[in-house]
Amino acid sequence: MPNPFLLEELPITELGWMLLATACLGGLVGIVRQRRGTTTAGMRTFALWAVLGFVAIQFERLGIKNFVVATLCLLGIFSTAFLVRGKKRIRESDQSSYEASFGLTTAAASLAMFSVGILMGLKQAQYAVMLAIVIAVTIGSRNWTDKWSASITGTDIRAGLQFACLTGILLPLVPDQTLWGVINPYSTWLMVVLITGVNFVGYIAMRWLGANAGAAVTGLIGGLASSTAVTLSFSRRSVKEPEDGGSFAVAIMLAQLSMVVRLVVLMFVLNVALGYFMLIPWCVLMIAGLGACAVVAFRHSAKAEGRVPVIKNPLDLASALKFGLLYAVIVFLIERTGDVAGTGFFAVSFISGIPDTAAVVMSLSNQAAGVGLAFPLATLGVLVGVLSNTLVKLGIALFIGRGSFRKYVGLGFGSMILANAALIIWFSSRI
């Protein structure tokens, strides 16, 4: 294996091309930084920092010891001086000079680009390109990261810290053994972490979009976090804004379809084989829902504005504990009802699907993978749970909503319920 620190092993032509590539990577990151409005560090500066790292490692390979460390020290002093100078300019003028000052982001990016140059000098072009892309994306993401961080409240942070402590500190102490022959506390909490993580993605997306998205987008994204909250929100709005009943109905149906997508993701994570087995039923439900959405959207072309539904942070400790308890109860009841089709099994699936279909899907997926629950029976349990949840959403919308909203919701949810019922009948005939 060749020694990467022997300079003579690198042909001079290849050295020149790699130096040029290093400068181009630095220039790419510099363009992104320059587009942010800064005049202190742009395309030329970042290109030079990358080249500096490349040259430094070449001197090290020529036998000059600690040249890279010395160069890093000089770069650190240089960055600190410009940082102090920039802060002084802010104090002496106004905040408008901030973009023209040398900040911590620029200092960190300069050190990272220096590392890109070193990697290129060591012929690790793949890692150098990956690092340069990460730097460019990080620098260019300031607008949406600022917007996202501004939407996070102190309550959200506390909830996240509580959940992180409970998972990272207490989870390793939870016994990883089956109790009463059914429930494993460790596995149960892992399921809580999984569903909470999926819900948190939807929650963050909702907070980031805010009220700028239309009703349809709000429903589509909100369904990832809580389709029930979306249903309640738009059902109440239909009372005060009956002229937008069609848009609200589409939003609720899209939230229900988002819930289905979330269930598919969870199933494939827990049991890939069952996920493939249920691929056709999932597609049938999606097609029925999308078809109904298209019909309603065609008949009602008005676009209502979106308003963020009241969705509780899924990292909230109380919410996580409630889901964990629900999941444990469902696992216990499904285990006790046996592994054959019967009134008890379907009753448990139906009742369990009312508050949250995720618990049913996760429980049956694990049962099918662990104790060998037959795929057709697991599929029936999932479909029954989804049916009960859809019926509850329809009931909420019809009870709270008013005007044309009820008609459109009945059309949309009715098609999904009929498709669901047909699938249940078809699978029942094959058990």
N, C-alpha and C positions, 0 to 999 in steps of 0.2 A: 504493500500500500504506500503510495507516494506521500511524502511529508509535506503538508500544506504550507509550512514555513520556509521551504526552500524556493527562493525566487527564481532560480535558474530553470526550474521545472515548468515555468509558465512562459510560453513563447511571447516575444515582444508584440507580435500582431494581436494575439489574443488579449494581452494586457491592455493594449490600446482600445480594443473594442469594449472590454469590460469597463474601462474608465469612462468611455463615452456613455455606456448604458447606465453607469452609476450617476453621471451628471443628469441624464434624462429622467431617472427616477426622482432625483432631488428636484428637478424642475417641475415634474408633475405635481408633487406635493406643494411646491412653492406657488404654482398657479392656483391651487385650491385655497391656499392661505391668502394669496393676493386678492382673490375674489371676495374674501371676507372683508376687504376694505383696508387692510393694514399696509403701511408704506415702509415700515421698518424692516420687515423680513418678507421677501417675496420669492419669485422664481429663481433669480440669480443667487440669492442668499442661501436658499435651501440646496440648490445644486452645488454650491461651494462647500457647504457642510458635509454633504455626501462624499464629494471628492476628497475633502480633508480626511475623512475616515478611511477612504481607499488608500490614499497616499501614506497615512500613518501606519497602516498595517504593512505596507510595502517596505517602509523604513525598518520596521520591526523585523521583517523577514531578511533584511540585509544585514542584520546583526546589531542594530542599535537598540539596546534593551530599554524597556519601559517607555518607549517613545509614544505608544498609544495612551498610557496613563498620563504622561506629561501633557500630551495634547488635550486630553479630557479635562485636566486641571485648568489649563489655559482657557478652554471653552467655557468651563464653569465660572471662572472669574469674569470672562467677557459677558456671559449671560447675566450674572449678578449685577454688573455695572450698568448694563442697559435697563435692567429691571428697576433698579433704584432711580435711574434717570427718568424712566417713564412715570413712576409714581410721583416724582417731584413735579413733572409737567402737569399731572392731574391736579395736584394741590395748587399750583401757581396759575393754572388757567381754568378750564372747566372739564366736564365729563366727555366732551366731544373729542378730546385728545387721547382718550383711552384706546381707540382703535389704532391710533398711530404709535402707541407706545409698545415697548417690548414687555410682554406679559409672561406669566408662568406657562401658559399653553405653548407659546413660541419657544420658550427655553426647553421645555420637555420635548417638543417636536424636533428641535435642533439636535438634542442628544440622541433621539431615536434615529434621525437621519444619519448621524455620525455612525451609528451601529449598522445601518444599511450599507454604508460605504465599506465598513470592515467586513461584513458578510460577502459583499461583492469581491473584495480583495482576497478572500479565502475561497473563492470559486463556489460559494453557496448561493448562487443566483436565485434559486427557487425560494429560499427562505427570505432573501433580500426583497424580492418582489412582493411576497406576501406581507412582509412588515411594512413596506412602503404603501401598499393598498390600505392596510389597517390605519396607518397614520393619516392618509388622505381622507378616508371616510370619517375618522374621528374629528379631524379639523373641520370638515365640511358639514358636520351634523349639529353645529351649535344652535341653529334656529329651533329645530324640533326638540333638542334636549332641553333648551331653556323653557320652551313651551310646556314640555312634559313635566319638568321639575316644578314649574310654577303651579301646576294643577295638583300636585301632591300636598296633602295637608299633614299637620302634625299628628293627627289621629291615624292616618295611613302609615306613617313612619313607626309610630308606637306599635301598631298592629303587626307590622312586618317584623319588628325586633322581637316581639313576644313569640311569634310563630317560629322565627329563626332559632331562638333560644330553646324552645320546646322541642324542635326537631333536631338541632345540632348537638344539644347538650343532653336532653333527656332520652331521646330515641335510642341511643346506644345502650342505655340502662334498662330499657323495656325488655322483658323476657321474650326470647325468640322460640317459643314453644307453644304447642296447642293446648288450650284449656278446655275442659269439658268435652274433649274430642272434636271440637268444632272451630273455636275462635283462637287465632294467633294474634296477640296484641301488637307484636312488631309488624306483621304483615298488614294489619288493620290500619296502623298509623301510616305506613307507606302508601296505602291507597288514599288516605286523607291528603298526604303531601302531593300525590299525583293529581287528584282532582282540583285541589287548591291552586296548584301551579297553572293548570289549564284555565281555570276560572279567572286567575289573576291576569293572564294575558288579555282576556276580554275586558276586564275591569280597567286595565291601563289604557287599552285602545279607546274605550269609551271616554275616559277622562281626557285623553289627548285630543280626540276629535271635538269634544265639547258640543256646543249647539250649532256649530258651523255646518255640520252635515245635514242632509235631508232626512226625512222620516224613514225612508227605505234603508239608507246607510246606517242610521241609528239602530233600527231594528236588526239589521244583519250583524252588526258588531256587538250590540247589546245582548243578543242571544247567546253569544259565547260566554258571557258572564252570568246572566240570569234572564231566561226567556219569560219567566213569570213576572219579573219586575217590568219588563217591556210591555207585556200584555196588560198589566194593571195601568201603567202610565198612559198608553195610547187609548185604552178603553175609557179612561176618565176624560181625556182630551176630546173624545168624540162627542161628549155631552155638551161641551162649550164650543166646539168647532165642528158642527155636524156636516158642514160643506166639504170637509176634508176626510170624510169617513172612509173613502176608498183608499187613500194614501195610508191612513192609520191601519187599515186592515192588511194592506200589503206589508207594512212594517212588522206587524205581529206574526204574519205567516213566515216572513223571512227570519224572524227571531226563532221560530220553531224549527225551521230548516237548519239554522246555525246550530241549534241544540243537537240535531241529528248528526251534523258534521262532527261536533265535539264527541258524540258517542262513538262514531266510527273511529276517530283517532284513539280514544281510550281503548276500544276493543282491539285494535291492531297493536297497541303497545302491550296489552296484557296477554292476548292470545291471537297470534297471527293467523293460525289455521281457522279459528272460528270467524275471524274477520273476513277471510276469503269465502268461507261458506255462506256468510250473510251478505256478501257483496250485492247480489241480485236484489234481495229484499230492501236493502238500503237504497239502491238505485231506484226501485219502484216508488218508494216513499218520496225521494227527492224529485222524481219526475212529476208525480202527482201534485206535490206542493208548488213546484216551479210553474207547472201548467196553470194552476189556479191563480198564482200571482200574475202571470202574463195576461190572463183573461180579465182580472180585476184592474190591472194597470191600463189595459187597452180601453176598458169601459169608463175608467175614471183617470183622466190624464193629469189632473191637478197635482202639484207637488207641494206638500206641506213641509214646513221647516222642522228640523229635529230638535228635541229638547232632551237633555240627558236624564234618563230615568234614575230614580233613587235606587242605587245598587250598593249594598253593603260590601265593604272591603272583604274579599274572600280570605285574606290572611288574618282576619279577626279571630282571636282565639276561641271565642264562644261559638262562632259559626263552624270552625274546624272541629271542635269537640262534638257539636250536634251531628255533623255529617259522620264522624267516626262512630258515634253511638248508633245512628241509623244504619250504617253499613254493617256493624256487628250484629244488630238485630236481624237484618235481612239475611245475612250469612247463616245465622242460627236457624231461622225459620225455614229457609230453603233446604238446608241440610236435614231438618227434621221432617219435612214433607216428602222426602224420598227422592229417588231418581227415576220415577215413572210418572207419566201424565196422570194427573188427578185433580180433584177439586181443590185440595189444599195447596198444591203447587201453584195453580193458576190464581187462586185467591191471594196468595202471598205476592206473586208477581204484580197483580193488578193493584193491590193496596200499596205496595212499595213504590210503584211508579207514580203515585199521586204527588208526593212531595218532591221527589228527585229521581229522574230516570237513570242518572249516572250511577247511583248506588246499585240499582238492579243490574245494569250492564256489567259493572265491575265485578259484582258478586258472581254472576253466572259465567262470566269469562274465566274467572279463577277456578270456579267449580268444574268447568269443562276441561281446563288444563290440568287441574290437580287430581280430583277424584273420578275423573272420567265421565262426567255428565254428557249424555249424548248430544251431539250438535243440533239435531232437529228439535229436541226438547229445550235446549238452551235458547235456540232461536225463538221458539214459541214464547218462552218466558220473557225475553227481551221485547218481542212485539206486543205482548199483552201489557207490559209496563209502559211502553211508548203510547199505546192506545189509551190507557187510563190517563196518562199525563195530557194527551191531546184533548180528551174529553173535558178534563178540568179546565184547560185553557179556553176551550170553546164556551164552557159554562160561565166562566168569569167574564168573557167578552160580551156574551149575550145578556148577562145580568146587569152589568155596569154600563155597557155601551148604549148608544141611542142612534136613531135615524138609519140612514143607508149603511152605516158601519156594520150593523147587525147582519144585513143581507150579504154584504161582501165577505164578512168573517164566516158566515154560515156556508157560503160557496167554497171558500178556501179550505177551511178546516174540514168541511164535509167531504171533499175529495180525498184529503189525506186520511180521514177516518175510514172511508170506504175501501181505499187501497190497503190500509192496515188490516181491516177486517177480512178482506179477500186473502191476504197473505196468511193470516191466522188459520182460516178455513183450509187453505191449500196444504199447509204444513201439518195440520191436525189429521188430515186424511192419510198422511204418510208415516204416522207413528204406529 
